[in-house]
Amino acid sequence: MTPHLQADRHPERPRHPFAASLAALVVYCGMVAAAPVPDIHYYTITIDYAMSRLWVEARFSPSVHSVTARSHDAGKFLIDARECEHSGQIRMRNQRMLLPAKGIRCMYYTVDLERAARQERRNQTLLPDNVIVSPSLWLWRPELTGSTELRVRFQLPDNVKVSVPWELISADRQEYRLTKSPESANAPAVFGSFEYREVGVPGAVLRVGLLQAKGGMDTEAIINWIRATATDVSLAYGRFPNPSPQVIVIPVGDSGDESRPAVPFGRVIRDGGETVELFIDQGRPIEAFLEDWTATHEFSHLMLPYMHSQQKWVSEGFAQYYQNVLLARSGTYDDLTAWQKLYEGFERGRQSRPEMSPNGASTGSVRTGLMKVYWSGAALALMADVKLREQSGGEETLDLVLGRLQECCLPSDHAWSGPELFAKLDSLSSYPVFTQLYRRYADTAGFPDVRPLIERLGLSVSSGKVHLRRHAELADIRLAITATDTAAADWRQQLAANDRK
């Protein structure tokens, strides 16, 4: 029954301002009362000076009947687990804790952190006082749902820092919030004397951990590269897509090989938060990092939610599209280079397993279908971007729609399907172009035919070489997609020039 009922019966009688305020308060309080109160479980993590042992006190509210670790190997490193109240040892079976039927409210357990660290191949190139040990090996917890969260506080020696992907609640108390997530892979937790920086970029503060390896590296140059690359990604819609991601930089050796990429590998992990791991050849000059596309590709992944495996061609393709578009906007590529790379990618995708659809290639195990996975989504991204710009007279773009997606829905706590994502993008645009593209190409054998579109954009191709025509039908749209941001380009040039001095 609404509190407006009596006043509505007498519309000629003006309502007293206090009555209106009271009615609004009643409605507000009812909304607050109806909001679910999350179950919060409190963890305290203590580590010794040698980083050999990890002690955990877990207090549950309400009591829990099951706790598990993400990794099946976690039981190998569990030294002891006991209930707090009765000090009774918790038995294990098949590397699982057997809790009493009544449940428990509190437990203590100890983990052999040093032994667990040996499981991580990423530690092989690091100095001994830097270790990566995934929480999947040491965090025993109840299932996380939309109404359950963990508050994790670290008690660390003076010489030890920590980096985790979880939401930072208090830097002074080293306290974090862990909530439901897609759990795409096992997130890293870093302990030790590594370099930790908070790097501000438009709309975000990146929590960057630079791990240390033999031979060292130019820390300031690496930080400047990360800041420049993340700023480039903000050129899509004015801000970085995640307000506080974890970024881990892992040196893999100073090869001295100028033909080797400065960033041989990178990946994004969505597990309790969003992590970008970048594996670098730390001996390369900053100019080599600024010209490398890997970090731009990985950061671009954060503009979309985590996708189901059958639709990974969507997320990989959108990142492929944006890595080239954004490197053009930052001045790293000129227009011709960006469109040449896009054209070459489309050709690799077209030649890759022509009998398979994009969805089929994503679920297949044949490596020869990899280019279809990486470039089918890029073709759809270009098609959608051009359609939006053409139908709206340039007022609507893929950039703007993805910006709205970030505002409403990212980071997301679950894996999305292709139809779910494309329907959401259509709902955020005045021009519904996405679902029709998905329905046309996702399960159709072959590759999205972009050749008529690139002809309209003014790309003429001769012997595999792209030439740009100034007076093409959609030349203005082509120029707008890759238009250089002068400030970003100038800053990159200055960074490279400073490194050469």
Legacy VTK file of the C-alpha trace (Angstrom):
# vtk DataFile Version 3.0
C-alpha trace
ASCII
DATASET POLYDATA
POINTS 501 float
0.000 0.000 0.000
1.535 3.274 -1.089
1.762 6.214 1.386
0.318 8.483 -1.370
-3.101 6.798 -1.202
-4.914 9.221 1.122
-3.648 12.335 -0.685
-4.731 10.855 -4.020
-8.314 10.616 -2.753
-8.390 14.393 -2.279
-6.479 15.907 -5.209
-7.795 19.399 -4.372
-6.034 19.357 -1.006
-2.354 20.396 -1.279
0.050 18.100 0.511
2.193 19.517 3.263
5.929 19.555 2.316
6.693 17.535 5.452
4.220 14.850 4.374
5.896 14.596 0.981
9.310 14.288 2.603
8.033 11.656 5.007
6.484 9.678 2.160
9.742 9.761 0.239
11.611 8.611 3.346
9.232 5.692 3.832
9.703 4.592 0.226
13.500 4.934 0.498
13.638 2.958 3.739
11.489 0.249 2.192
13.916 -0.011 -0.718
16.899 -0.194 1.617
15.206 -2.826 3.767
14.500 -4.929 0.713
18.123 -4.858 -0.468
19.903 -8.150 0.307
22.607 -8.004 2.952
25.653 -9.943 1.765
27.214 -12.713 3.819
30.711 -11.463 4.659
33.490 -13.840 5.644
36.637 -12.343 7.194
40.127 -13.672 6.476
43.429 -12.651 8.025
46.542 -13.778 6.129
49.926 -13.754 7.890
53.267 -14.485 6.192
56.684 -14.971 7.795
59.848 -13.020 6.915
61.233 -15.827 4.780
57.947 -16.185 2.871
58.013 -19.900 3.657
54.735 -20.199 5.581
51.287 -18.666 5.222
48.844 -18.720 8.151
45.137 -18.086 7.693
42.408 -17.271 10.179
38.955 -17.458 8.577
35.818 -16.317 10.406
32.526 -17.115 8.711
29.210 -15.312 9.014
27.010 -17.291 8.876
28.571 -20.716 9.467
29.653 -22.667 6.384
29.433 -26.343 5.512
31.998 -26.471 2.729
35.272 -24.772 1.872
37.349 -25.550 -1.168
40.389 -24.257 -3.026
40.306 -23.521 -6.761
43.256 -25.817 -7.528
43.125 -29.580 -7.099
46.782 -29.367 -5.975
46.036 -27.105 -2.997
45.796 -30.033 -0.585
49.457 -30.897 -1.239
50.554 -27.683 0.458
48.137 -27.682 3.392
50.144 -28.364 6.571
47.370 -28.160 9.135
43.699 -27.097 9.389
41.705 -26.795 12.628
38.453 -25.411 13.976
39.002 -22.339 16.133
36.602 -23.147 18.968
37.520 -26.751 19.596
41.026 -26.900 18.087
39.861 -30.069 16.419
41.844 -30.998 13.339
39.862 -30.883 10.116
40.209 -34.130 8.210
40.980 -34.286 4.495
39.798 -36.656 1.794
40.900 -36.444 -1.831
42.464 -33.058 -1.046
39.156 -31.689 0.255
38.365 -30.505 3.770
35.683 -32.559 5.530
33.736 -30.136 7.694
31.338 -31.294 10.422
27.665 -31.557 9.476
26.779 -28.638 11.744
29.181 -26.397 9.812
31.899 -24.178 11.273
32.168 -20.491 12.181
35.959 -20.234 12.304
39.072 -22.125 11.246
42.853 -21.815 11.202
45.073 -23.381 8.598
48.716 -23.281 7.522
50.131 -23.477 3.994
53.652 -24.365 2.853
54.072 -21.215 0.755
57.643 -21.962 -0.280
56.684 -25.345 -1.714
53.603 -23.938 -3.417
55.766 -21.279 -5.083
57.769 -24.006 -6.792
54.616 -24.918 -8.722
54.707 -21.572 -10.534
56.950 -21.606 -13.605
56.739 -17.810 -13.671
59.020 -17.725 -10.620
61.977 -19.285 -12.465
63.385 -16.006 -13.820
62.676 -13.927 -10.700
64.927 -12.953 -7.820
64.332 -15.165 -4.746
62.532 -12.444 -2.775
59.805 -12.152 -5.469
57.292 -14.996 -5.683
54.023 -15.588 -7.496
51.682 -18.016 -5.751
48.128 -18.176 -7.019
45.374 -17.911 -4.378
44.014 -21.087 -5.949
46.794 -22.889 -4.054
46.291 -21.310 -0.624
42.840 -19.687 -0.331
40.298 -22.175 1.032
36.880 -20.534 0.917
33.136 -21.105 0.633
31.480 -20.634 -2.732
31.139 -17.004 -3.762
27.701 -15.985 -4.982
26.158 -12.626 -5.745
25.310 -12.273 -2.041
28.610 -13.554 -0.613
31.945 -11.817 -0.291
35.284 -12.196 1.444
37.167 -9.464 3.278
40.841 -10.381 3.254
43.422 -8.591 5.358
47.174 -9.225 5.051
49.628 -8.979 7.942
53.040 -8.796 6.304
56.637 -8.313 7.441
58.177 -4.925 6.745
60.144 -6.281 3.776
57.158 -7.934 2.043
54.546 -6.365 -0.254
51.509 -8.048 -1.755
49.658 -7.621 -5.047
46.295 -9.304 -5.652
43.552 -8.569 -8.203
40.849 -7.994 -5.604
39.238 -4.648 -4.829
41.384 -2.626 -2.438
39.359 -1.405 0.549
42.151 0.013 2.726
45.791 0.450 1.700
46.826 1.144 5.312
45.265 -2.077 6.582
46.110 -4.052 3.428
42.460 -5.090 3.227
40.683 -6.317 0.087
37.210 -7.384 -1.025
36.785 -10.588 -3.001
33.481 -11.181 -4.793
31.999 -13.448 -7.461
33.826 -13.397 -10.806
34.040 -15.403 -14.058
37.119 -17.335 -12.781
38.596 -17.549 -16.272
41.974 -18.765 -14.947
43.926 -18.772 -11.700
44.778 -15.219 -10.660
48.282 -14.338 -9.456
49.169 -13.183 -5.962
52.623 -11.627 -5.726
54.634 -11.462 -2.505
58.050 -9.937 -1.898
60.179 -6.857 -2.439
58.941 -6.117 -5.952
58.329 -2.565 -7.174
54.717 -1.505 -6.611
53.260 1.612 -8.240
49.809 3.120 -8.562
49.682 4.565 -12.065
47.006 7.127 -12.809
45.432 7.192 -16.281
42.103 8.720 -17.428
39.336 7.166 -15.328
41.520 4.658 -13.509
44.412 3.907 -11.184
46.403 0.867 -12.303
47.925 -1.177 -9.470
51.200 -2.170 -11.104
53.619 -4.755 -9.746
57.025 -4.883 -11.451
58.770 -8.084 -10.483
62.531 -8.112 -10.221
64.886 -10.356 -12.182
68.631 -10.722 -12.610
70.160 -7.811 -14.451
67.465 -5.388 -13.338
65.458 -3.104 -15.608
64.664 0.552 -16.158
61.701 0.850 -13.800
60.724 4.392 -14.762
60.798 3.578 -18.468
58.542 0.553 -17.947
56.104 2.614 -15.866
56.004 5.301 -18.557
55.287 2.662 -21.210
52.416 1.193 -19.184
50.973 4.644 -18.550
51.238 5.552 -22.252
49.649 2.291 -23.404
46.783 2.449 -20.899
46.208 6.082 -21.886
46.013 4.968 -25.521
43.199 2.563 -24.588
41.348 5.452 -22.939
41.253 7.102 -26.386
38.327 4.807 -27.238
35.785 6.538 -24.973
37.727 8.855 -22.701
38.593 6.558 -19.803
40.265 3.243 -19.088
37.695 0.409 -18.955
38.504 -0.837 -15.429
38.939 1.707 -12.592
41.559 -0.324 -10.682
42.989 -3.421 -12.375
46.012 -5.392 -11.244
48.896 -5.214 -13.756
51.800 -7.614 -13.286
55.015 -7.134 -15.283
57.119 -10.295 -15.383
60.635 -10.110 -16.876
61.623 -13.193 -18.857
65.236 -12.273 -19.572
67.422 -9.740 -21.347
67.908 -11.481 -24.680
69.687 -8.700 -26.515
67.845 -9.931 -29.606
66.370 -6.948 -31.454
64.213 -9.246 -33.573
62.456 -10.574 -30.483
59.248 -8.776 -29.389
59.678 -6.506 -26.382
56.544 -8.134 -24.943
56.586 -11.799 -26.027
53.345 -12.670 -24.251
50.448 -11.186 -22.323
47.091 -12.308 -20.998
44.030 -11.158 -19.063
42.711 -13.129 -16.080
39.247 -12.537 -14.582
39.431 -14.165 -11.143
38.264 -12.136 -8.163
39.104 -9.047 -10.189
40.825 -8.301 -13.483
44.537 -8.904 -13.971
46.727 -8.094 -16.947
49.984 -10.069 -17.036
52.729 -8.766 -19.331
55.875 -10.834 -19.912
58.696 -8.586 -21.078
62.229 -8.698 -22.443
63.467 -6.151 -19.919
66.620 -5.237 -21.825
64.843 -3.677 -24.770
64.679 0.149 -25.068
61.397 1.909 -24.324
60.971 2.651 -28.030
60.608 -1.083 -28.635
57.920 -1.288 -25.940
56.041 1.699 -27.350
55.961 0.054 -30.785
54.833 -3.330 -29.430
51.107 -4.102 -29.722
50.761 -6.773 -27.007
49.866 -4.501 -24.072
47.408 -2.519 -26.191
45.709 -5.778 -27.190
45.488 -7.068 -23.607
44.221 -3.776 -22.163
41.630 -3.622 -24.966
40.193 -6.938 -23.760
38.883 -5.089 -20.698
36.406 -3.199 -22.906
34.349 -6.413 -23.124
33.230 -8.855 -20.441
34.687 -12.347 -20.312
33.106 -14.430 -23.073
32.091 -18.101 -23.114
34.669 -20.266 -24.871
32.508 -20.694 -27.973
32.456 -16.929 -28.447
36.077 -16.137 -27.625
36.400 -15.076 -31.275
34.337 -12.011 -30.327
36.623 -10.844 -27.518
39.824 -11.686 -29.385
38.566 -10.006 -32.543
37.440 -6.795 -30.860
40.865 -6.587 -29.160
42.573 -7.136 -32.537
40.511 -4.348 -34.082
41.225 -1.914 -31.281
44.929 -2.649 -30.973
45.381 -1.369 -34.548
42.901 1.497 -34.304
44.333 2.738 -30.995
47.953 2.504 -32.126
46.943 4.692 -35.067
45.223 7.180 -32.769
48.322 7.348 -30.565
50.545 8.065 -33.570
52.450 4.771 -33.325
50.998 3.704 -36.683
50.181 6.016 -39.544
46.861 5.480 -41.326
48.352 3.296 -44.019
50.115 1.008 -41.545
46.974 0.528 -39.451
44.792 -0.366 -42.431
47.508 -2.565 -43.926
47.650 -4.565 -40.694
43.861 -4.844 -40.540
43.698 -5.965 -44.175
46.427 -8.574 -43.660
44.641 -9.872 -40.579
41.352 -10.182 -42.429
43.125 -12.144 -45.169
44.663 -14.532 -42.638
41.223 -15.035 -41.123
39.623 -15.598 -44.538
42.165 -18.269 -45.445
41.898 -20.028 -42.081
39.624 -23.107 -42.122
37.053 -21.759 -44.618
34.765 -24.701 -43.884
34.336 -23.624 -40.254
32.192 -20.897 -38.701
33.603 -18.502 -36.075
31.721 -20.352 -33.314
32.978 -23.661 -34.668
36.570 -22.445 -34.842
36.404 -21.252 -31.225
35.427 -24.686 -29.936
37.736 -26.643 -32.227
41.200 -27.814 -31.256
42.800 -27.386 -34.689
45.476 -24.706 -34.542
45.034 -23.838 -38.195
41.719 -22.220 -37.221
43.423 -19.773 -34.883
43.421 -16.870 -37.329
39.675 -17.269 -37.853
39.255 -16.918 -34.082
41.442 -13.817 -33.896
40.087 -11.962 -36.925
36.380 -12.843 -37.356
35.450 -10.604 -34.431
37.688 -7.842 -35.796
35.726 -7.939 -39.046
32.436 -7.619 -37.141
33.862 -4.785 -35.050
34.773 -2.859 -38.216
31.391 -3.583 -39.800
29.528 -2.423 -36.689
31.686 0.687 -36.295
31.194 1.774 -39.904
27.444 1.040 -39.853
26.952 3.083 -36.693
28.931 6.025 -38.079
27.213 5.858 -41.473
23.647 5.609 -40.138
24.115 8.295 -37.489
26.113 10.759 -39.542
29.069 10.209 -37.223
27.142 10.833 -34.009
27.165 7.152 -32.955
30.313 5.002 -32.910
31.497 1.668 -31.583
33.588 3.658 -29.098
30.509 5.319 -27.598
28.512 2.080 -27.369
31.364 0.307 -25.600
31.636 3.280 -23.256
27.983 2.783 -22.306
28.636 -0.934 -21.813
31.400 -0.076 -19.362
29.132 2.310 -17.467
26.343 -0.221 -17.002
27.949 -3.608 -16.864
31.718 -3.784 -16.369
33.572 -5.361 -14.754
31.113 -8.267 -14.904
30.807 -11.170 -12.454
29.950 -13.830 -15.050
30.851 -15.134 -18.487
28.705 -13.738 -21.312
27.388 -15.478 -24.398
27.662 -13.903 -27.829
23.897 -13.311 -28.191
23.788 -11.770 -24.701
26.599 -9.332 -25.478
25.316 -8.283 -28.901
21.761 -7.819 -27.600
23.099 -5.621 -24.796
25.136 -3.542 -27.275
22.011 -3.049 -29.391
20.088 -1.924 -26.310
22.766 0.707 -25.664
22.678 2.109 -29.198
20.102 4.089 -31.164
21.008 1.975 -34.190
20.655 -1.794 -33.595
23.360 -3.300 -35.804
25.035 -5.870 -33.571
22.605 -8.790 -33.274
21.980 -8.901 -37.017
25.732 -9.168 -37.607
26.045 -11.953 -35.045
23.137 -13.928 -36.513
24.500 -13.552 -40.010
28.086 -14.660 -39.336
28.539 -16.492 -35.996
27.446 -19.921 -37.249
28.102 -19.404 -40.953
31.023 -21.229 -42.523
33.689 -18.967 -43.933
34.772 -15.473 -42.961
32.730 -12.251 -42.769
33.144 -10.691 -46.191
34.683 -7.289 -45.533
35.928 -6.766 -49.086
33.006 -4.600 -50.280
33.313 -2.520 -47.108
37.036 -1.870 -47.383
36.480 -0.871 -51.008
33.901 1.701 -49.879
36.350 2.921 -47.199
38.898 3.620 -49.925
41.318 0.729 -49.508
42.669 -0.395 -52.882
44.775 -3.548 -52.743
47.442 -4.542 -55.256
49.671 -7.596 -54.683
48.742 -7.556 -51.005
49.648 -3.880 -50.555
47.026 -1.397 -49.418
46.684 2.035 -50.996
44.373 4.687 -49.530
42.086 6.613 -51.834
41.283 10.143 -50.738
37.925 10.462 -52.493
36.310 7.133 -51.619
32.635 6.942 -50.599
33.425 6.388 -46.899
36.855 8.034 -46.768
35.708 10.427 -44.042
34.668 7.495 -41.826
37.988 5.773 -42.460
39.869 8.902 -41.424
37.697 9.360 -38.329
38.303 5.796 -37.106
42.089 6.199 -37.083
42.358 9.947 -36.434
45.490 10.746 -34.438
45.194 12.192 -30.941
47.888 14.864 -31.011
48.545 14.936 -27.260
48.986 11.151 -27.039
51.263 11.106 -30.095
53.422 13.960 -28.795
53.840 12.281 -25.416
54.911 8.982 -26.978
57.452 10.754 -29.164
58.840 12.555 -26.123
59.212 9.307 -24.181
61.109 7.701 -27.039
63.307 10.782 -27.496
64.196 10.878 -23.784
65.187 7.226 -23.887
67.572 7.828 -26.802
69.471 10.598 -25.000
LINES 1 502
501 0 1 2 3 4 5 6 7 8 9 10 11 12 13 14 15 16 17 18 19 20 21 22 23 24 25 26 27 28 29 30 31 32 33 34 35 36 37 38 39 40 41 42 43 44 45 46 47 48 49 50 51 52 53 54 55 56 57 58 59 60 61 62 63 64 65 66 67 68 69 70 71 72 73 74 75 76 77 78 79 80 81 82 83 84 85 86 87 88 89 90 91 92 93 94 95 96 97 98 99 100 101 102 103 104 105 106 107 108 109 110 111 112 113 114 115 116 117 118 119 120 121 122 123 124 125 126 127 128 129 130 131 132 133 134 135 136 137 138 139 140 141 142 143 144 145 146 147 148 149 150 151 152 153 154 155 156 157 158 159 160 161 162 163 164 165 166 167 168 169 170 171 172 173 174 175 176 177 178 179 180 181 182 183 184 185 186 187 188 189 190 191 192 193 194 195 196 197 198 199 200 201 202 203 204 205 206 207 208 209 210 211 212 213 214 215 216 217 218 219 220 221 222 223 224 225 226 227 228 229 230 231 232 233 234 235 236 237 238 239 240 241 242 243 244 245 246 247 248 249 250 251 252 253 254 255 256 257 258 259 260 261 262 263 264 265 266 267 268 269 270 271 272 273 274 275 276 277 278 279 280 281 282 283 284 285 286 287 288 289 290 291 292 293 294 295 296 297 298 299 300 301 302 303 304 305 306 307 308 309 310 311 312 313 314 315 316 317 318 319 320 321 322 323 324 325 326 327 328 329 330 331 332 333 334 335 336 337 338 339 340 341 342 343 344 345 346 347 348 349 350 351 352 353 354 355 356 357 358 359 360 361 362 363 364 365 366 367 368 369 370 371 372 373 374 375 376 377 378 379 380 381 382 383 384 385 386 387 388 389 390 391 392 393 394 395 396 397 398 399 400 401 402 403 404 405 406 407 408 409 410 411 412 413 414 415 416 417 418 419 420 421 422 423 424 425 426 427 428 429 430 431 432 433 434 435 436 437 438 439 440 441 442 443 444 445 446 447 448 449 450 451 452 453 454 455 456 457 458 459 460 461 462 463 464 465 466 467 468 469 470 471 472 473 474 475 476 477 478 479 480 481 482 483 484 485 486 487 488 489 490 491 492 493 494 495 496 497 498 499 500
